[in-house]
Amino acid sequence: MLWRVLLFFTQSRKQNYIALREENLHKKAVKVSYLVLYGVIAFMAVSGLVIHFYDALDLAKETAHDIKEVHELVYNVILIFVPLHIAGVVIADITNEKCIVSDMINGGEK
């Protein structure tokens, strides 16, 4: 995830997000969903650390428990998202976005 965040603040962001207004609705949704996913994963990392170090952070046990509940809920959403994402990529590769899987693996090189 750290690598993807670093890439976001380089030329990669310009290539992927500058022309966002000209993209069709599906492409916009995909790109925005990636941003949301990065935020969710960052939340998971930070909330996991807060749960683990709640005592050192002087948080009440009840507060840590509440954070843990949200953390687990978000984890379950990710568990649903991952297979749906894989299925969507496979369907896109079979239908209208040929070679999308090999582009992901090879970095778009043909």
LONUZA-814217 format. One record per atom (N, C-alpha, C): residue in one letter; x, y, z. Coordinates in steps of 0.001 Angstrom, whole numbers, padded with zeros to 6 digits, always signed. Each point is the difference from the previous one (the first is absolute). Layout:
residues N
AXYZ ...
***
This chain:
residues 110
M+000823-001193+000000 M-000823+001193+000000 M+000863+001250+000000 L+001101-000049+000745 L+000888+001151+000058 L+000517+000353-001396 W+000335-001006-000779 W+000463+000236-001369 W-001076+000690-000831 R-001236-000441+000103 R-001091+000621-000760 R-000224+001449+000439 V+000128+000277+001284 V-000152+001371+000480 V+001131+000866-000549 L+001217-000516+000014 L+001122+000747-000565 L-000206+000254-001489 L-000487-000999-000717 L-000275+000177-001424 L-001065+001067-000228 F-000957+000086+000904 F-001067+000986-000142 F+000553+001418+000000 F+001074+000228+000734 F+000573+001338+000080 F+001111+000230-001023 T+000046-000844-001026 T+000979+000163-001072 T-000728+000206-001321 Q+000699-000243-001075 Q-000555+000149-001342 Q-001185-000946-000226 S-000032-001119+000688 S-001081-000974-000167 S-001363+000626+000250 R-000105+000863+000995 R-001280+000649+000302 R-000436+000856-001170 K+000933+000732-000555 K-000342+000866-001126 K-000509-000822-001168 Q+000631-001131-000255 Q-000420-000856-001105 Q-001383-000588+000247 N-000297-000318+001242 N-001241-000708+000306 N-001169+000896+000388 Y+000262+001182+000551 Y-001095+000785+000554 Y-000194+001384-000615 I+000941+000485-000764 I-000147+001338-000578 I-001164+000056-000991 A-000104-000995-000861 A-001049-000012-001024 A-001277-000666+000501 L-000215+000009+001298 L-001153-000683+000584 L-001322+000556-000514 R-000065+001271-000265 R-001260+000608-000462 R-000416-000496-001375 E+000971-000392-000814 E-000319-000479-001345 E-000352-001487-000044 E+000221-000707+001094 E-000261-001445+000049 E-001505-000276+000035 N-000370-001228-000422 N-001404-000389+000113 N-000313-000320+001464 L-001273-000176+000300 L-000445-000186+001387 L+000659-001223+000646 H+000135-001085-000746 H+000606-001219+000546 H+001454+000253+000401 K+000768+000627-000874 K+001415+000274+000301 K+000133+000950+001195 K-000882+000991+000088 K+000009+000902+001150 K-000262-000773+001290 A-000995-000875-000046 A-000350-000784+001188 A+001160-000895+000421 V+000678-000595-000964 V+001137-000868+000310 V+001101+000806+000676 K+000337+001147-000559 K+001094+000801+000551 K-000352+000563+001378 V-001227+000433+000178 V-000418+000501+001306 V-000038-001148+001015 S-000419-001190-000434 S-000043-001134+000924 S+001399-000393+000463 Y+001003+000164-000864 Y+001369-000260+000439 Y+000414+000988+001084 L-000362+001255-000151 L+000322+000985+001029 L-000686-000346+001318 V-001251-000418-000096 V-000736-000410+001202 V+000661-001220+000635 L+000411-000956-000842 L+000655-001205+000517 L+001298+000352+000724 Y+000788+000916-000557 Y+001228+000408+000677 Y-000316+000640+001346 G-001037+000792+000057 G-000414+000597+001267 G-000447-001047+001006 V-000735-000991-000471 V-000480-001074+000881 V+001173-000803+000545 I+000962-000313-000858 I+001156-000775+000460 I+000831+000826+000979 A+000125+001289-000253 A+000710+000862+000950 A-000731+000024+001342 F-001336+000079-000050 F-000785-000049+001229 F+000247-001306+000750 M+000038-001117-000733 M+000231-001300+000635 M+001359-000026+000705 A+001014+000534-000656 A+001335+000008+000599 A+000039+000871+001257 V-000539+001206-000109 V+000038+000929+001137 V-000867-000513+001142 S-001201-000469-000317 S-000877-000483+001079 S+000571-001252+000656 G+000655-000859-000768 G+000645-001172+000596 G+001099+000397+000971 L+000783+000998-000389 L+001053+000483+000902 L-000594+000650+001245 V-001074+000770-000173 V-000649+000635+001153 V-000561-001054+000948 I-000608-001050-000560 I-000545-001071+000841 I+001124-000677+000783 H+001100-000254-000685 H+001115-000699+000651 H+000660+000853+001088 F+000140+001293-000270 F+000708+000876+000931 F-000937+000924+000780 Y-001252-000430+000191 Y-000972+000879+000668 Y+000456+000400+001400 D+000680-000907+000673 D+000453+000295+001361 D+001068+001094-000017 A+000942-000110-000923 A+001066+001013-000107 A-000553+001340-000480 L-001118-000033-000716 L-000630+001225-000499 L-000985+000606+001006 D-000107-000611+001165 D-000916+000446+001053 D-001454+000014-000458 L-000378-000984-000773 L-001398-000134-000417 L-000719-000927+000968 A-001249+000282+000226 A-000805-000877+000850 A-000219-001333-000722 K-000147-001046+000769 K-000215-001326-000581 K-001277-000015-000841 E-001011+000736+000417 E-001258+000063-000751 E+000216+000675-001360 T+000818+001038-000023 T+000305+000671-001268 T+000738-000938-000935 A+000970-000721+000540 A+000747-000977-000806 A-000948-001076-000523 H-000957-000393+000815 H-000973-001004-000433 H-000865+000535-001139 D-000430+001253+000107 D-000799+000608-001070 D+000790+000089-001301 I+001267+000382+000104 I+000853+000053-001190 I+000158-001397-000588 K+000134-000999+000871 K+000141-001389-000465 K-001253-000451-000745 E-001165+000403+000467 E-001249-000372-000678 E-000038+000568-001421 V+000376+001265-000143 V+000027+000616-001339 V+001079-000658-000844 H+001140-000276+000590 H+001105-000665-000685 H-000456-001348-000561 E-000697-000779+000803 E-000496-001310-000452 E-001064+000139-001083 L-000861+000994+000107 L-001011+000234-001025 L+000656+000325-001343 V+000981+000880+000032 V+000705+000367-001233 V+000737-001213-000564 Y+000573-000825+000865 Y+000667-001225-000442 Y-000985-000903-000737 N-001194-000141+000511 N-001004-000831-000668 N-000400+000574-001349 V-000053+001311-000112 V-000289+000627-001290 V+001110-000307-000995 I+001247+000040+000464 I+001122-000337-000876 I-000088-001450-000445 L-000405-000881+000904 L-000144-001420-000362 L-001043-000192-001102 I-001003+000834-000034 I-001008-000066-001057 I+000542+000651-001275 F+000726+001112+000159 F+000504+000747-001150 F+001004-000801-000831 V+000907-000726+000646 V+001085-000679-000717 V-000522-000992-001030 P-000870-000955+000347 P-000481-000919-001045 P-000835+000703-001071 L-000755+001034+000386 L-000754+000750-000996 L+000939+000716-000969 H+001079+000541+000521 H+000990+000676-000835 H+000650-000991-000972 I+000398-001156+000503 I+000619-001017-000858 I-000978-000440-001080 A-001248-000230+000369 A-001008-000387-000997 A-000188+001107-001033 G-000033+001247+000439 G-000150+001114-000929 G+001157+000116-000964 V+001212-000222+000490 V+001178+000052-000868 V-000049-001120-001034 V-000373-001199+000432 V-000090-001132-000931 V-001078+000262-001046 I-001149+000488+000432 I-001086+000303-000947 I+000434+001082-000982 A+000670+001042+000500 A+000482+001061-000887 A+001015-000544-000997 D+000865-000893+000455 D+001011-000578-000889 D-000644-000855-001083 I-001057-000690+000348 I-000677-000863-000963 I-000829+000820-000987 T-000574+001095+000449 T-000918+000766-000846 T+000668+001181-000686 N-000028+001158+000597 N+000357+001222-000722 N+001388+000563+000275 E+000716-000477+000975 E+001338+000514+000292 E+001014-001124-000110 K+000250-000408-001215 K+000913-001111-000255 K+001376+000287+000597 C+000619-001026+000519 C+001373+000041+000544 C+000136+000858+001253 I-001075+000284+000700 I+000096+000829+001205 I+000829-000698+001081 V-000128-001325+000101 V+000760-000735+001012 V+001487+000034-000329 S+000359-000256-001254 S+001418+000032-000357 S+000555+001413+000080 D-000823+001029-000251 D+000454+001380+000179 D+000302+000284+001473 M-000815-000556+000903 M+000251+000192+001432 M+001311-000677+000404 I+000229-001179-000536 I+001200-000752+000352 I+001229+000640-000615 N-000084+000408-001257 N+001165+000523-000724 N+000099+001519+000051 G-000882+000674+000674 G+000062+001440+000099 G-000460+000706-001268 G-000839-000641-000788 G-000517+000616-001215 G+000890-000144-001200 E+001098-000723+000155 E+000908-000205-001124 E-000525-001124-000873 K+000104+000197-001289 K-000492-001036-000922 K+001136-000626-000737 
***
